[in-house]
Amino acid sequence: MIAAFGRAAAEWSVMRKALVLLRKLTAIPAVKYSLIAVAGLLWLVGFADQLPDVTQTAKYVGISLLMVAVAAIG
């Protein structure tokens, strides 16, 4: 049990360091806007993949909007 707790704490420490690094990198405008552009492009590729089926397209847009709402709240 103790070993599992230690491993979880170590994993959290690594995640925390990664988040700190990500915050530092996204403070640089060129990195920030490049990440936004890549994310937008990936979203468009996924959207284009869903276009043949109306139901899948609606689900994709709905889930995307839900993720945007959660991100805006958090």
Sequence and secondary structure as in RCSB ss.txt:
>XXXX:A:sequence
MIAAFGRAAAEWSVMRKALVLLRKLTAIPAVKYSLIAVAGLLWLVGFADQLPDVTQTAKYVGISLLMVAVAAIG
>XXXX:A:secstr
 HHHHHHHHHHHHHHHHHHHHHHHHHTSHHHHHHHHHHHHHHHHHHHHHHTT HHHHHHHHHHHHHHHHHHHH 
